[in-house]
Amino acid sequence: MKKQLLVTFILSFIISKSLAQEKRKFLYAKITDNIAEISNAHIINTNTNQGTYTNEGGEFRILAKPNDSLKISFVGYKTKIIIVNSNHFWMQVNSFILERNIIELDEVALKKHNLFGILSRDMKQTPEDVAIVKSKGALDFSMIDFEKAVINTIDEIDRSKAPDMRKETDPTTKFAGVGGSFGSGPDAHAAEKRRVRKEIAFKENFPKMLISEFGASFFFNELKIPKENYLHFLEYCNTLNIEQLYKDDKKIDVIKILQEESKGYLKIINLRE
């Protein structure tokens, strides 16, 4: 009987001792990067899956026991694993140091181009902007002789139309052709055509005029506009009526618009790449 009590006592002692060893207690520590404390760093005991965060002073406490693993992580730093030992509990505050995670940029490949650094030659190598090419094609009056009067032939069907009552009631129309016309005949039509042709010529020469006026260095060095995007950039800015401002000799306003709009334009083309 005494022997059984002794065995029971020994087993109880062993069990109680093992339970005491399994009991976790608070471990106190501070996280820094050798320069300053790190707040809001994430700490997790991977054995219990319990976690916590550091306060503004980089301090934390967590339940642990020897041989537990503490995983410490924070954005911009390398994750660190701490194996808990008995000495950690003797320290009033342990100090753990995180190492910064240095991110290396990938190599940038420069595409081969055929530019020579001479504007007059490089502009010939620059591909034409599709929008400008199409707009030129839509407004191509090169085959029209603007000096030639417009004469429409009148057939039997035209003669059968109802008469223009404005001409019947307007006394000035009766004198048309005698010493000149009082109406808006072929001369007014030709004048409008000449105005349109002049407007098209201005639009075609506008990019060259800006380069001549402000210099290539202003666009390609100061504003950092890629040479192949020069025409596209002008179309981008033209929503703010830079062509009309240039016509009105408000060149300072044009420069301000180009400087301001270049910032947003560069962001857009960089996002596309």
KOLMI-145949 format. One record per residue: residue number from 1; x, y, z of N, C-alpha, C in turn. Coordinates in steps of 0.02 Angstrom, whole numbers, plus 50000, padded with zeros to 5 digits. Each point is the difference from the previous one (the first is absolute). Last residue first. Layout:
# KOLMI-145949
{NUM,{X,Y,Z},{X,Y,Z},{X,Y,Z}} ...
# end
This chain:
# KOLMI-145949
{273,{50164,52655,46476},{50059,49957,49988},{50004,49944,50051}} {272,{49831,50166,50019},{49987,49956,49941},{50058,49954,49987}} {271,{50020,50163,50168},{49954,49948,50022},{49986,49952,49942}} {270,{50128,50191,49955},{50039,49953,50041},{49957,49943,50024}} {269,{49901,50179,49882},{50038,49957,49954},{50043,49951,50039}} {268,{49871,50153,50127},{49956,49958,49959},{50041,49953,49956}} {267,{50111,50164,50132},{49973,49946,50042},{49958,49952,49958}} {266,{50083,50193,49895},{50054,49952,50012},{49976,49942,50044}} {265,{49851,50180,49961},{50011,49961,49939},{50054,49947,50011}} {264,{49952,50159,50171},{49948,49949,49994},{50011,49955,49940}} {263,{50150,50178,50026},{50004,49957,50059},{49949,49943,49996}} {262,{50005,50176,49836},{50052,49950,49989},{50004,49951,50059}} {261,{49858,50196,49998},{49971,49940,49971},{50051,49945,49989}} {260,{50068,50215,50085},{49954,49968,50046},{49974,49933,49973}} {259,{50142,50136,49863},{50037,49978,50060},{49954,49961,50047}} {258,{49904,50099,49809},{50044,49945,49980},{50037,49973,50061}} {257,{49868,50193,50031},{49958,49941,49987},{50043,49939,49984}} {256,{50109,50208,50023},{49974,49976,50065},{49958,49937,49992}} {255,{50077,50108,49805},{50055,49968,50036},{49976,49972,50066}} {254,{49848,50128,49875},{50013,49936,49967},{50055,49962,50037}} {253,{49952,50220,50068},{49947,49953,50020},{50010,49932,49970}} {252,{50145,50169,49932},{50013,49983,50070},{49948,49951,50027}} {251,{49974,50093,49784},{50048,49945,50002},{50019,49980,50071}} {250,{49819,50135,49859},{50004,49988,50073},{50047,49941,50013}} {249,{49917,50100,49783},{50065,50023,50026},{50005,49995,50076}} {248,{49822,49921,49846},{49987,50064,50034},{50064,50028,50032}} {247,{50006,49789,49893},{49979,50048,49949},{49990,50070,50031}} {246,{50046,49822,50145},{50060,50017,49961},{49983,50051,49946}} {245,{49823,49914,50125},{50041,50043,50042},{50064,50022,49963}} {244,{49861,49843,49896},{49970,50067,49998},{50039,50048,50043}} {243,{50069,49776,50001},{50008,50028,49933},{49973,50071,49996}} {242,{49975,49867,50197},{50066,50031,49994},{50010,50030,49931}} {241,{49803,49889,50132},{49999,50053,49950},{50067,50036,49992}} {240,{49931,49801,50135},{50002,50064,50037},{50011,50059,49952}} {239,{50001,49777,49923},{49934,50007,50031},{49995,50065,50039}} {238,{50203,49922,49899},{49959,50044,49958},{49928,50006,50026}} {237,{50186,49858,50085},{49995,50067,50029},{49950,50044,49963}} {236,{50046,49779,49923},{49977,49993,50070},{49988,50069,50031}} {235,{50099,49987,49787},{49929,49985,49995},{49969,49995,50070}} {234,{50231,50026,49991},{49967,50062,49979},{49925,49990,49993}} {233,{50133,49811,50047},{49997,50045,50058},{49965,50065,49983}} {232,{50045,49845,49828},{49946,49975,50043},{49991,50045,50061}} {231,{50181,50041,49855},{49936,50019,49968},{49941,49978,50043}} {230,{50216,49937,50080},{49993,50073,49996},{49932,50020,49971}} {229,{50112,49778,50049},{49934,50018,50026},{49986,50074,49993}} {228,{50209,49893,49940},{49950,49965,49960},{49928,50017,50023}} {227,{50190,50089,50115},{49994,50029,49934},{49946,49967,49958}} {226,{49984,50017,50269},{50035,49959,49950},{49989,50029,49930}} {225,{49996,50152,50222},{49954,49967,49954},{50040,49958,49951}} {224,{50069,50153,50193},{50014,49928,49996},{49949,49962,49957}} {223,{50036,50245,50066},{49936,49965,50011},{50008,49924,49998}} {222,{50198,50126,49966},{49966,50029,50059},{49935,49964,50016}} {221,{50123,49924,49810},{50043,49999,50059},{49964,50025,50062}} {220,{49892,49990,49785},{50030,49934,50009},{50046,49995,50061}} {219,{49875,50206,49936},{49954,49943,49999},{50035,49935,50021}} {218,{50127,50203,49988},{49944,50012,50045},{49954,49938,50004}} {217,{50182,50007,49846},{50021,49985,50068},{49944,50009,50050}} {216,{49977,50061,49769},{49993,49928,50012},{50018,49982,50071}} {215,{49902,50247,49934},{50061,49960,49998},{49987,49927,50016}} {214,{49848,50201,49970},{50021,49984,50068},{50063,49958,50003}} {213,{49908,50080,49786},{49988,50053,50048},{50032,49986,50068}} {212,{50003,49840,49820},{50040,50058,49982},{49996,50054,50052}} {211,{49866,49810,50027},{50071,49981,50006},{50045,50059,49986}} {210,{49771,50030,49963},{50015,49996,50072},{50073,49982,50012}} {209,{49920,50002,49778},{50004,50068,50026},{50017,50000,50074}} {208,{49960,49796,49888},{50065,50028,49981},{50009,50070,50028}} {207,{49790,49891,50035},{50055,49967,50037},{50069,50028,49984}} {206,{49811,50089,49876},{50002,50019,50071},{50054,49964,50039}} {205,{49928,49978,49761},{50064,50032,50017},{50007,50016,50074}} {204,{49800,49899,49909},{50055,49958,49977},{50068,50029,50022}} {203,{49801,50122,50043},{50003,49940,50042},{50059,49955,49981}} {202,{49958,50192,49868},{50024,50019,50067},{50007,49938,50044}} {201,{49905,49973,49788},{50072,50013,49994},{50029,50019,50067}} {200,{49768,49974,49987},{50033,49935,49995},{50076,50009,49996}} {199,{49868,50194,49996},{49996,49968,50066},{50036,49933,50000}} {198,{49975,50114,49796},{50049,50035,50042},{50002,49969,50070}} {197,{49836,49923,49851},{50067,49978,49978},{50055,50032,50042}} {196,{49779,50067,50036},{50010,49932,50024},{50069,49974,49982}} {195,{49936,50211,49918},{50008,50003,50073},{50014,49931,50028}} {194,{49948,50019,49772},{50067,50024,50013},{50014,50004,50075}} {193,{49784,49942,49931},{50047,49946,49984},{50072,50021,50014}} {192,{49831,50161,50022},{49996,49951,50055},{50048,49942,49988}} {191,{49979,50161,49831},{50034,50030,50058},{49999,49951,50059}} {190,{49882,49944,49805},{50072,49992,49989},{50039,50028,50060}} {189,{49767,50028,50000},{50016,49929,50006},{50075,49989,49993}} {188,{49915,50214,49963},{49998,49984,50072},{50018,49927,50011}} {187,{49983,50072,49776},{50056,50034,50033},{50003,49983,50075}} {186,{49818,49921,49856},{50062,49962,49997},{50058,50032,50036}} {185,{49775,50107,50074},{50010,49953,49946},{50066,49964,50004}} {184,{49828,50156,50137},{50060,49962,50023},{50014,49945,49950}} {183,{49876,50244,49939},{49991,49940,50040},{50065,49969,50021}} {182,{49966,50191,49852},{49988,50021,50069},{49994,49939,50046}} {181,{50139,50038,49755},{49945,49968,50035},{49995,50027,50071}} {180,{50094,50119,49759},{50019,49961,50059},{49939,49976,50037}} {179,{49983,50128,49797},{50048,50037,50041},{50019,49964,50063}} {178,{49817,49884,49902},{50008,50066,49970},{50046,50041,50045}} {177,{49939,49782,50062},{50033,49992,49936},{50009,50066,49964}} {176,{49807,49987,50174},{50058,49955,50003},{50029,49991,49930}} {175,{49801,50126,50075},{50057,50033,49971},{50063,49958,50002}} {174,{49790,49933,50091},{49986,50013,49930},{50059,50032,49965}} {173,{49989,49954,50237},{50022,49943,49960},{49988,50011,49926}} {172,{49933,50154,50172},{50071,50005,49983},{50023,49944,49956}} {171,{49774,50020,50094},{50012,50040,49939},{50073,50002,49980}} {170,{49854,49805,50127},{50056,50045,50016},{50017,50040,49937}} {169,{49830,49828,49997},{49977,50058,50039},{50054,50050,50016}} {168,{50038,49795,49877},{49942,50030,49967},{49980,50064,50036}} {167,{50175,49863,50084},{50022,50034,49940},{49942,50037,49966}} {166,{49954,49868,50186},{50042,50056,50023},{50023,50041,49940}} {165,{49876,49800,49970},{49958,50058,50012},{50042,50059,50025}} {164,{50058,49789,49838},{50023,50027,50063},{49964,50065,50012}} {163,{49888,49796,49850},{50045,50058,49999},{50019,50023,50070}} {162,{49946,49740,49935},{49963,50061,50017},{50048,50059,50001}} {161,{50064,49794,49842},{49992,50014,50072},{49962,50065,50009}} {160,{50073,49902,49787},{49931,49985,50021},{49989,50014,50073}} {159,{50212,50022,49889},{49955,50052,49977},{49929,49989,50025}} {158,{50168,49838,50044},{50011,50061,50040},{49951,50055,49980}} {157,{49997,49804,49873},{49972,49987,50066},{50008,50061,50045}} {156,{50095,49998,49782},{49927,50009,49998},{49969,49990,50069}} {155,{50253,50073,50009},{49965,49956,49953},{49925,50012,50006}} {154,{50245,50137,50050},{49930,49993,50020},{49965,49957,49948}} {153,{50267,50042,50100},{49956,49992,49942},{49930,49987,50024}} {152,{50198,50142,50129},{49960,49939,50002},{49956,49996,49938}} {151,{50239,50126,50081},{49941,50005,49956},{49965,49933,50000}} {150,{50208,50152,50132},{49958,49940,50005},{49937,50010,49958}} {149,{50258,50109,49967},{49931,50012,50023},{49960,49935,49999}} {148,{50270,50019,50036},{49950,49988,49948},{49930,50009,50029}} {147,{50202,50008,50129},{49993,50061,49960},{49945,49994,49947}} {146,{50072,49820,50148},{49959,50049,50036},{49991,50065,49961}} {145,{50043,49735,49942},{50025,50065,49978},{49956,50053,50031}} {144,{50060,49738,50084},{49949,50050,49983},{50033,50065,49980}} {143,{50106,49796,50084},{49978,49988,49932},{49949,50053,49977}} {142,{50094,49992,50223},{50054,50014,49953},{49978,49992,49928}} {141,{49892,49983,50230},{49971,50037,49945},{50052,50015,49946}} {140,{49950,49839,50234},{50047,50010,49945},{49964,50034,49942}} {139,{49934,49918,50234},{49996,50069,49980},{50049,50016,49943}} {138,{49983,49782,50094},{49929,50019,49998},{49992,50072,49975}} {137,{50217,49910,50033},{49967,49967,49943},{49928,50022,49993}} {136,{50125,50075,50185},{50024,50031,49939},{49965,49971,49939}} {135,{49958,49903,50208},{49967,50065,49996},{50022,50038,49937}} {134,{50101,49792,50049},{49930,49991,49979},{49965,50067,49992}} {133,{50221,50001,50081},{49999,49976,49930},{49929,49994,49975}} {132,{50035,50051,50227},{50014,50058,49957},{49997,49980,49927}} {131,{49973,49832,50162},{49943,50046,50002},{50011,50059,49953}} {130,{50175,49840,50031},{49944,49973,49960},{49942,50049,49997}} {129,{50262,50068,50023},{49944,49986,50044},{49939,49980,49959}} {128,{50255,49957,49914},{49947,50050,50002},{49945,49978,50048}} {127,{50265,49935,50028},{49938,49978,49967},{49945,50052,50008}} {126,{50267,50054,49993},{49945,49992,50047},{49938,49978,49963}} {125,{50210,50059,49894},{49998,49930,50023},{49941,49987,50046}} {124,{50045,50218,49916},{49984,49958,49942},{49994,49927,50020}} {123,{50069,50158,50158},{49929,50008,49987},{49978,49960,49940}} {122,{50231,50010,50061},{49961,49956,50043},{49925,50005,49987}} {121,{50157,50143,49888},{50004,49931,49975},{49954,49954,50040}} {120,{50016,50227,50063},{49976,49999,49930},{50000,49930,49971}} {119,{50089,50039,50221},{49928,50005,49996},{49975,49993,49928}} {118,{50212,49883,50110},{49992,50061,49960},{49926,50005,49983}} {117,{50091,49813,50114},{50011,50057,50044},{49996,50067,49964}} {116,{49961,49769,49917},{50068,50024,49994},{50015,50057,50047}} {115,{49824,49766,49978},{50006,50072,50008},{50073,50020,50000}} {114,{49878,49777,49985},{50039,50027,49943},{50008,50075,50004}} {113,{49973,49788,50194},{49963,50048,49959},{50047,50028,49946}} {112,{49965,49787,50204},{50040,50031,49947},{49957,50049,49960}} {111,{49954,49939,50263},{49986,49978,49932},{50043,50038,49950}} {110,{50048,49935,50263},{49989,50056,49955},{49991,49974,49929}} {109,{49962,49890,50256},{50026,49989,49932},{49982,50059,49956}} {108,{50038,49955,50277},{49959,50034,49950},{50033,49991,49931}} {107,{50003,49848,50243},{50037,50037,49949},{49952,50030,49949}} {106,{49914,49960,50251},{50020,49961,49942},{50038,50044,49951}} {105,{50003,50053,50265},{49960,50009,49940},{50026,49956,49943}} {104,{50013,49958,50274},{50039,50019,49941},{49954,50004,49939}} {103,{49973,50019,50283},{49970,49977,49938},{50041,50026,49941}} {102,{50038,49946,50277},{50019,50042,49944},{49973,49970,49935}} {101,{49936,49987,50270},{49998,49960,49939},{50014,50045,49940}} {100,{50075,50017,50275},{49962,50028,49944},{50005,49955,49938}} {99,{50016,49913,50258},{50043,50023,49946},{49957,50023,49941}} {98,{49963,49977,50286},{49979,49980,49932},{50046,50033,49949}} {97,{50018,49927,50277},{50016,50048,49947},{49978,49971,49932}} {96,{49945,49976,50286},{50006,49965,49936},{50008,50053,49945}} {95,{50013,49972,50288},{50007,50045,49942},{50011,49958,49937}} {94,{49882,49973,50268},{50045,49976,49948},{50001,50050,49942}} {93,{49944,50033,50269},{49976,50014,49933},{50052,49975,49950}} {92,{50020,49928,50220},{49942,50043,50012},{49967,50020,49934}} {91,{50137,49768,50035},{50010,50069,49980},{49935,50040,50013}} {90,{50011,49767,50036},{50038,50033,50051},{50011,50074,49984}} {89,{49894,49848,49850},{49954,50016,50055},{50037,50034,50058}} {88,{50115,49919,49805},{49956,50055,49980},{49955,50022,50057}} {87,{50145,49808,50016},{50033,50065,50014},{49955,50059,49982}} {86,{49940,49771,49950},{49986,50020,50070},{50031,50067,50017}} {85,{49937,49959,49743},{50036,49959,50050},{49988,50029,50069}} {84,{49896,50012,49723},{49999,50020,50071},{50041,49952,50042}} {83,{50022,50077,49739},{49987,49939,50039},{50006,50019,50074}} {82,{49942,50152,49770},{50035,49996,50064},{49980,49935,50035}} {81,{49999,50121,49737},{49975,49947,50043},{50044,49996,50063}} {80,{49933,50197,49794},{50049,49969,50045},{49966,49948,50044}} {79,{49976,50154,49748},{49967,49963,50054},{50052,49963,50042}} {78,{50052,50230,49864},{50003,49928,49993},{49966,49967,50060}} {77,{49924,50247,49911},{50053,49967,50038},{49997,49924,49988}} {76,{49842,50159,49909},{50064,50032,49986},{50058,49969,50037}} {75,{49763,49965,50105},{50009,50019,49930},{50067,50037,49991}} {74,{49973,49815,50191},{49977,50069,49989},{50018,50019,49929}} {73,{50007,49776,50202},{49999,50027,49932},{49975,50071,49999}} {72,{50077,49763,50158},{49994,50073,50002},{50004,50027,49929}} {71,{49956,49759,50152},{50009,50026,49932},{49986,50075,50001}} {70,{50071,49795,50187},{49967,50064,49990},{50017,50027,49930}} {69,{49997,49747,50137},{50027,50041,49947},{49959,50064,49992}} {68,{50061,49813,50215},{49950,50030,49956},{50035,50042,49947}} {67,{50119,49892,50179},{49993,49963,49937},{49941,50023,49957}} {66,{49986,50071,50257},{50060,49978,49963},{49983,49955,49941}} {65,{49806,50159,50061},{50039,49956,50043},{50062,49979,49959}} {64,{49785,50206,50002},{50045,49952,49968},{50034,49957,50052}} {63,{49822,50230,49946},{50006,49938,50039},{50043,49951,49961}} {62,{50025,50272,49981},{49965,49943,49971},{50011,49938,50043}} {61,{50040,50295,49963},{50005,49942,50044},{49958,49945,49969}} {60,{50135,50250,49919},{49944,49952,50000},{50011,49948,50055}} {59,{50099,50259,49878},{49999,49948,50052},{49939,49955,49992}} {58,{50074,50211,49879},{50029,49938,49974},{49997,49942,50048}} {57,{49905,50227,50025},{50069,49995,50020},{50034,49937,49976}} {56,{49770,50044,49958},{50037,50056,49970},{50073,49999,50018}} {55,{49890,49762,50016},{49971,50066,50012},{50043,50054,49968}} {54,{49970,49736,49913},{50040,50044,50042},{49965,50067,50007}} {53,{49868,49762,49965},{50034,50053,49964},{50041,50042,50048}} {52,{49896,49724,49983},{49993,50066,50030},{50038,50050,49956}} {51,{49899,49715,50016},{50040,50055,49975},{49987,50065,50036}} {50,{49974,49703,49990},{49979,50062,50032},{50047,50056,49979}} {49,{50014,49758,49947},{49965,50043,49952},{49970,50062,50033}} {48,{50146,49817,50089},{49932,50009,50026},{49956,50039,49952}} {47,{50227,49947,49946},{49979,49939,50035},{49928,50004,50025}} {46,{50119,50182,49893},{49980,49950,49951},{49978,49934,50032}} {45,{49993,50262,50076},{50029,49938,50027},{49976,49944,49955}} {44,{50030,50268,49933},{49955,49943,50008},{50040,49941,50028}} {43,{50002,50289,49940},{50034,49944,50033},{49950,49943,50010}} {42,{50039,50252,49855},{49957,49943,50015},{50042,49943,50029}} {41,{50020,50287,49999},{50028,49938,49973},{49958,49941,50024}} {40,{49972,50243,50054},{49953,49961,49959},{50032,49940,49965}} {39,{50176,50180,50074},{49932,49991,50026},{49958,49962,49950}} {38,{50273,50032,50061},{49953,49984,49947},{49931,49987,50030}} {37,{50238,50152,50073},{49951,49949,50016},{49952,49989,49941}} {36,{50250,50089,49950},{49940,50022,50035},{49955,49940,50013}} {35,{50225,49970,49922},{49997,50073,49998},{49941,50025,50042}} {34,{50050,49767,49966},{50066,50028,50018},{50001,50075,49999}} {33,{49800,49879,49975},{50039,49987,49939},{50071,50028,50007}} {32,{49801,49894,50185},{50029,50060,49970},{50034,49980,49934}} {31,{49826,49904,50218},{50024,49991,49932},{50025,50066,49973}} {30,{49954,49866,50255},{49997,50062,49962},{50032,49988,49932}} {29,{49879,49844,50222},{50053,50015,49953},{49987,50067,49965}} {28,{49915,49791,50195},{49999,50071,49985},{50059,50016,49954}} {27,{49835,49778,50077},{50068,50019,49980},{49995,50073,49977}} {26,{49834,49829,50162},{50013,50056,49957},{50074,50012,49988}} {25,{49905,49751,50045},{49997,50064,50035},{50022,50056,49953}} {24,{49906,49717,50009},{50033,50056,49967},{49993,50063,50043}} {23,{50001,49716,50046},{49968,50064,50013},{50039,50057,49968}} {22,{50068,49765,50008},{49960,50019,49942},{49969,50069,50009}} {21,{50126,49895,50174},{50044,50017,49945},{49963,50025,49939}} {20,{49881,49919,50186},{50031,50064,50018},{50046,50023,49944}} {19,{49902,49790,49983},{49950,50051,49988},{50028,50069,50015}} {18,{50134,49816,50046},{49994,50008,49928},{49949,50054,49982}} {17,{50027,49941,50226},{50060,50033,49977},{49996,50014,49925}} {16,{49829,49874,50102},{49995,50070,50021},{50060,50041,49975}} {15,{50001,49767,49962},{49947,50032,49960},{49995,50074,50016}} {14,{50148,49867,50128},{50024,50006,49931},{49950,50038,49956}} {13,{49938,49949,50221},{50053,50050,50000},{50026,50013,49929}} {12,{49843,49828,50035},{49968,50065,50009},{50052,50056,49997}} {11,{50077,49778,49998},{49966,50016,49937},{49967,50069,50003}} {10,{50097,49916,50197},{50052,50015,49951},{49969,50020,49933}} {9,{49856,49927,50171},{50029,50065,50017},{50052,50021,49948}} {8,{49904,49785,49983},{49951,50052,49984},{50027,50069,50013}} {7,{50130,49817,50065},{49999,50004,49927},{49951,50055,49978}} {6,{50009,49951,50228},{50062,50030,49979},{50002,50010,49924}} {5,{49820,49884,50097},{49996,50072,50015},{50062,50037,49977}} {4,{49995,49765,49981},{49955,50030,49951},{49994,50075,50012}} {3,{50125,49874,50154},{50034,50003,49935},{49958,50033,49948}} {2,{49911,49955,50212},{50046,50056,50003},{50036,50010,49933}} {1,{49865,49814,50019},{49958,50060,50000},{50044,50063,50000}} 
# end
